[in-house]
Amino acid sequence: MSDNQLRIVWIYPDLLSTYGDQGNALVVERRARQRGLDVARLDVRSDQAIPTSGDIYLIGGGEDRPQRLAAERLRRDGGLHRAVENGAIVFSVCAGYQILGHEFINDLGQREPGLGLLDVVSTRGEGDRCVGDVLGDIDPRLGLPPLTGFENHQGVTQIGPHARPLAQVRFGNGNGTGDGTEGAYNDTVFGTYMHGPVLARNPQIADLLLKLALDVNALPPTDDRWYEALRNERIAAAQQPA
Amino acid sequence: MAGNSDPLTPRAKIAVTAGKAVARASRAAGRGSGSVIGGRVALKLDPDLLHRLAGHLDVTLVSATNGKTTTTRLIAEALKAAGPVVSNALGANMPAGITSALASGSEARYGVLEVDEKYLVGVAQATDPKCIALLNLSRDQLDRAAETRMLAENWREGLAGSKAVIVANADDPLVVWAASSSPNVIWVAAGQMWKDDAWSCPSCGGVMQRPGDDWFCGECGFRRPTPSWALSGDHVLDPHGSAWPIHLQLPGRANKANAASSAAVAAVFGVPPQVALERMYQVQAVAGRYDVVQFQGRDLRLLLAKNPAGWLETFSLIDPPPAPVILSVNARGADGTDTSWLWDVDYTRLTGHPICVVGDRKLDLAVRLEVANQQFQVCEDLDQAVQLCPPGRIEVIANYTAFQDLRRRVGN
């Protein structure tokens, strides 16, 4: 973080903001301000350059054609690579998660190169779309409470040796690989299929992103009673048969 | 066309009679109006029934993400100036409900039919409409509906070469994309507050430029067509440039836009705008929407808003602060089971309003409002929320099944 201002970059709202995932930016921003931080939120449209000096970059889910357009423009732009080299934190959802990997299947049914910032490869599942509430256990290394979210995708994402699963699902599909993994992460880049938005359902993940960006081990507490109430309700709901 | 006194085949007559009997039985059993189940039975007995029933009518179809039911009512009211009208006025907008509505109006000359977006192309093929009104397209129930642009493409392909006059909103790029494959389009500048589903050119994927009220794609040249009708403040401008005042009992900018589109449709059938707009004043509440009801000694205005575009228009019409607001959200099948869309609604617009939240998903609303830095109270039910509201008329905003729950509770 430079000059005491936390810079949150919301990537391509014109293409990848279809499933309420801008809520992730709102939650990170709110929780940073509650800790007394000076926050700048930059919304970057796909005809603008990605700034390389951001602290936290957020990418959301989108429809199939916008996903291809976003991948093309992000590859051409190159800014996100430089931001990651500078130590930025990236958190991505669904279509955005696939874009951060090595490749995915685009709207034309072809293999589309991603950004290669996360060691995953996505294909398209044969079966029904995965739709519904999800409950999972986050990788114990991260020391976080259970993951709750809402999935709505047809992707199948395989994790390579340079990334780890973000969570193991108890209910729901996650990465769609059949082994119960959900999402993926490395030191600074995170991906998940969870909407909800996921950071509204899991504010401790938002705090993890803040801690990584600020390079601190702890943050002042916040009043999270409504988050907790929502989490309890959704965790119970995920365990009910549909 | 009108004039044929007995266009139905014996099979169709049996289907209509059977459908009505099932609908009566369903009503008697307390299962709603029975129009959908009745229509389903009738269509099963005669799959061509919709085509046959529409055959002797001048049909107008109305489709959109928001405003279908109200606009259908406004058009129906306007066309009554020209002759008897049959309409699915209560919003049963899939083929079964439409069939049922048509079966109930054998004396009518005009059919004014609200059609669910996903069924528009099929219903247009079955009913051979004279006119199709396309109002807007935006994200809605993404966990079960088609993607918004795919829907526009479905309309575009299905309506290409249609003989109908298409009355379409020039201010919605997705609607323009959908309508512009048709040879006969009347463009209405009806406005649209929600813009977040059309930043990407539906034609080439380029980034849309939106200076002021105009819009165009910088890459392929796809651009806003020149409208012949327009909503201008409280007036409708007709193609001759005459301004006609809009007097509605229904509130809000979106309903003025609906009235402008309705006036353009009425003109297709020879009803002049001043006559059409005068008749639209009759429309008070539509299936309970906008109704002001008394409940526990308080005035409640019931407002339906199902998706981000609808909530945006609704926030623009409520009484200013400190008018109390009750929000209710469910996520049952008919609502879409994903509540993520709440995060595309800008709740900072409610700053200054006392807010109570109810409904199955009140906790999603609570977190949403907390992050928007709003003051709010989470209530068990409507009764408790009304008791907690400070004085003044209460604006109650709810999504689909939450709205139905509210109507039941207040006896509306």
Interface residues (C-beta under 8 A of the other chain):
Chain A: P13 D14 L15 S17 T18 Y19 G20 D21 Q22 G23 L26 V27 R30 R45 S46 D47 E63 D64 R65 P66 L69 V131 G132 F150 N152 H195 G196 P197 A200 W226 Y227 A229 L230 E233
Chain B: R139 L142 D143 R144 E147 T148 R149 M150 D196 D197 W199 S200 G205 V207 M208 G218 T337 D338 T339 S340 W341 L342 W343 D344 L363 D364 A366 V367 R368 E370 V371 A372 N373 V378
